[in-house]
Amino acid sequence: MKSTGLRSRDIYTSTREIYAKRYPRGKGIVITQSFLRLQSAILATLSSIEFGLLVNELAPGAQNVDPTEKRLSIVDNFLITEMKVSLVKRPTGEAVANQAESLFPNPLIFTRVGEADSLQVVYNGLLNLQINGDTILDSWDVLRHYRVGTAQKGVNLNATGAAADKYQADSFENATFGFYPVTPQIEVRGNAKNRFRIELPVSTNLSGTASDNFVVLTLRGLLIQNGSSTAQR
């Protein structure tokens, strides 16, 4: 499914009207298209995967916010219109910024014995969101973000081709590849406790070999600059 231009305009207009009514005297509210990128390391046996959303939060086990992440400021709000869940494999000593995202656990990328099969558990999991303890999103099936394109990194271009004739990357069809619309839209807030978590159907070892694996949650939508700071005035 794709987000149409008409849908985007309608969402923007509706959001602008909501904030005009909510804070008629609030100054400094600016609404723009934007995105958030959150990631969580999966280094051991897990039953769930949790993400940090705000700039001052750390994902479980993380010592810092990775440069590839784009977090929400505590003075802003964000209206989610689309989401994507992907995987990243980072070889030891390299940066996440140099790695491509995967929309399925390609066994020619995730090469540890059983690694790709274990990572399939992520796509059989359920994403939920709580804001200040209230369940806002319940049981969003991650499988809706699963994509296996015609081109798969490491696979021969044809059955009789030379070993060197392999796809160099997984398919990336278009800018919406792997994204799925969120209806109704969800607003996360910089002045709230926002808890994104993927619940896995079984506890599984999701680690890599000579590498670290990550789950990436990408959110697209509208950034409401100063949306939280205005609410506190």
C-alpha positions as CSV (number, residue, x, y, z in Angstrom):
1,M,0.0,0.0,0.0
2,K,1.2,3.5,-0.8
3,S,0.5,6.8,0.8
4,T,-1.1,9.0,-1.9
5,G,-0.4,12.8,-2.2
6,L,-4.1,13.4,-1.4
7,R,-3.9,11.4,1.8
8,S,-0.7,13.3,2.8
9,R,-2.3,16.7,2.2
10,D,-5.5,15.7,4.1
11,I,-3.4,14.6,7.1
12,Y,-1.4,17.8,7.1
13,T,-4.5,20.0,6.9
14,S,-6.2,18.1,9.6
15,T,-3.1,18.3,11.9
16,R,-2.7,22.0,11.3
17,E,-6.4,22.6,12.2
18,I,-6.2,20.4,15.3
19,Y,-3.2,22.3,16.7
20,A,-4.8,25.7,15.8
21,K,-7.8,24.7,17.9
22,R,-5.7,23.1,20.7
23,Y,-3.4,26.0,21.2
24,P,-5.0,29.1,19.6
25,R,-2.5,31.4,21.2
26,G,0.5,29.0,21.0
27,K,3.4,30.5,19.1
28,G,6.2,28.6,17.5
29,I,4.3,25.6,16.2
30,V,5.7,24.6,12.9
31,I,4.5,21.4,11.1
32,T,6.8,19.8,8.5
33,Q,7.2,16.4,6.8
34,S,9.9,14.4,8.6
35,F,10.9,11.0,9.8
36,L,12.3,9.2,12.9
37,R,14.8,6.3,12.8
38,L,15.1,4.2,15.9
39,Q,17.3,1.1,16.2
40,S,17.8,-1.6,18.8
41,A,20.7,-4.1,19.0
42,I,19.8,-7.7,19.2
43,L,22.9,-9.3,20.6
44,A,21.6,-12.3,22.6
45,T,18.5,-14.4,23.3
46,L,15.5,-12.1,23.5
47,S,11.7,-12.4,24.0
48,S,11.1,-8.7,23.1
49,I,12.9,-5.8,21.4
50,E,12.4,-2.2,22.7
51,F,13.3,1.1,21.1
52,G,14.3,4.5,22.5
53,L,12.3,7.3,20.9
54,L,13.5,10.5,22.6
55,V,16.9,12.2,22.2
56,N,17.6,11.6,25.9
57,E,16.8,7.9,25.9
58,L,18.9,4.8,25.2
59,A,17.7,1.6,23.7
60,P,18.3,-1.4,26.0
61,G,22.0,-2.3,26.1
62,A,23.1,0.8,24.1
63,Q,25.8,3.1,25.4
64,N,24.8,6.0,23.1
65,V,22.4,7.0,20.3
66,D,23.9,5.8,17.0
67,P,24.6,8.6,14.4
68,T,22.2,6.9,12.0
69,E,19.3,7.3,14.4
70,K,17.0,10.3,14.3
71,R,15.2,10.8,17.6
72,L,12.4,13.0,18.8
73,S,13.2,16.2,20.7
74,I,11.6,16.5,24.1
75,V,9.9,19.8,22.9
76,D,8.4,18.3,19.8
77,N,5.6,16.0,18.8
78,F,5.4,13.6,15.9
79,L,2.4,12.3,14.0
80,I,3.1,8.9,12.5
81,T,1.6,8.2,9.1
82,E,3.8,5.3,7.9
83,M,6.1,2.7,9.5
84,K,8.8,0.3,8.4
85,V,10.7,-2.5,10.3
86,S,14.0,-3.7,8.9
87,L,17.2,-5.5,9.8
88,V,20.8,-4.4,9.7
89,K,23.9,-6.5,10.0
90,R,27.0,-4.6,11.1
91,P,30.3,-6.4,10.8
92,T,32.7,-6.1,13.8
93,G,34.6,-2.8,13.6
94,E,32.3,-1.2,11.0
95,A,29.6,1.5,11.4
96,V,25.9,1.0,11.0
97,A,26.0,4.0,8.6
98,N,27.9,1.9,6.1
99,Q,25.3,-1.0,6.1
100,A,22.2,-1.5,4.0
101,E,18.9,-2.3,5.5
102,S,17.3,-5.7,4.9
103,L,13.6,-6.3,4.7
104,F,13.9,-10.0,5.1
105,P,16.6,-12.2,6.8
106,N,18.6,-13.1,3.7
107,P,20.6,-16.2,4.6
108,L,23.4,-15.0,2.3
109,I,23.8,-11.9,4.5
110,F,22.9,-13.4,7.9
111,T,25.2,-16.3,7.5
112,R,25.6,-17.8,11.0
113,V,24.1,-21.3,11.2
114,G,20.4,-20.8,11.9
115,E,20.8,-17.0,12.0
116,A,18.4,-16.2,9.2
117,D,15.8,-18.6,10.5
118,S,16.1,-17.1,14.0
119,L,15.7,-13.5,12.6
120,Q,12.5,-14.6,10.9
121,V,11.0,-14.5,14.4
122,V,11.2,-10.7,14.2
123,Y,8.8,-10.6,11.3
124,N,6.5,-13.0,13.1
125,G,6.4,-10.7,16.0
126,L,3.9,-8.0,17.1
127,L,4.7,-4.3,17.5
128,N,3.0,-2.4,20.2
129,L,3.1,1.2,21.6
130,Q,2.3,2.5,25.0
131,I,2.2,6.2,25.9
132,N,2.3,7.0,29.6
133,G,1.2,3.4,30.3
134,D,-1.8,3.5,27.9
135,T,-1.8,1.1,25.0
136,I,-2.1,3.1,21.8
137,L,-1.1,0.4,19.3
138,D,-1.8,-3.2,20.0
139,S,-0.6,-6.2,18.0
140,W,0.6,-4.5,14.8
141,D,1.9,-7.5,12.8
142,V,5.5,-6.9,11.7
143,L,5.0,-9.2,8.8
144,R,3.3,-6.4,6.8
145,H,6.8,-4.9,6.4
146,Y,8.4,-8.2,5.1
147,R,9.6,-7.9,1.5
148,V,11.5,-10.4,-0.6
149,G,12.3,-8.9,-4.0
150,T,13.4,-10.5,-7.2
151,A,17.1,-9.4,-6.6
152,Q,18.5,-11.0,-3.4
153,K,22.1,-10.2,-2.4
154,G,24.5,-13.1,-3.0
155,V,22.1,-15.1,-5.3
156,N,23.4,-15.9,-8.8
157,L,21.8,-13.8,-11.6
158,N,21.0,-17.0,-13.5
159,A,21.3,-20.8,-12.8
160,T,24.3,-21.3,-15.1
161,G,26.1,-18.0,-14.4
162,A,29.6,-17.7,-13.0
163,A,30.1,-17.4,-9.3
164,A,31.0,-13.7,-9.7
165,D,27.6,-13.0,-11.4
166,K,25.7,-12.4,-8.2
167,Y,23.2,-9.7,-7.2
168,Q,25.1,-7.1,-5.2
169,A,22.1,-6.0,-3.1
170,D,18.6,-6.9,-2.2
171,S,15.8,-5.2,-4.3
172,F,14.8,-1.7,-3.4
173,E,11.7,-1.1,-5.5
174,N,10.9,2.5,-4.5
175,A,10.9,5.0,-1.7
176,T,7.9,3.3,0.0
177,F,9.4,-0.2,-0.1
178,G,8.7,-1.8,3.2
179,F,6.6,1.1,4.6
180,Y,3.0,0.6,5.6
181,P,0.4,3.3,6.2
182,V,-0.8,3.9,9.8
183,T,-4.5,4.6,10.0
184,P,-5.6,6.2,12.2
185,Q,-2.4,8.2,12.6
186,I,-0.6,8.1,16.0
187,E,0.9,11.0,17.8
188,V,4.0,10.5,20.0
189,R,5.0,13.3,22.3
190,G,8.3,14.6,23.5
191,N,6.9,15.2,27.0
192,A,5.6,11.7,27.4
193,K,6.9,8.2,28.0
194,N,6.6,6.5,24.6
195,R,7.4,2.8,24.6
196,F,7.7,1.0,21.3
197,R,8.3,-2.8,21.7
198,I,8.2,-5.8,19.4
199,E,7.0,-8.9,21.2
200,L,8.5,-12.1,19.8
201,P,6.5,-15.3,19.6
202,V,9.4,-17.3,21.2
203,S,12.7,-16.4,22.9
204,T,15.4,-16.6,20.3
205,N,19.1,-16.1,19.8
206,L,19.2,-13.2,17.3
207,S,23.0,-12.5,17.5
208,G,25.4,-12.6,14.5
209,T,28.8,-14.0,13.9
210,A,31.7,-11.5,13.9
211,S,28.9,-8.9,13.7
212,D,26.1,-7.2,15.5
213,N,22.5,-7.3,14.3
214,F,20.0,-4.5,14.7
215,V,16.3,-4.0,14.2
216,V,15.4,-0.6,12.8
217,L,12.0,1.1,13.2
218,T,11.5,4.0,10.8
219,L,8.6,6.3,11.3
220,R,7.4,8.8,8.6
221,G,5.0,11.6,9.2
222,L,4.7,15.1,10.4
223,L,7.0,16.8,12.9
224,I,5.2,19.2,15.1
225,Q,8.0,21.5,16.2
226,N,7.4,22.9,19.7
227,G,4.3,20.8,20.1
228,S,5.2,19.5,23.5
229,S,6.8,22.8,24.8
230,T,3.6,24.7,23.9
231,A,1.5,22.1,25.8
232,Q,3.5,22.8,28.9
233,R,3.0,26.6,28.9
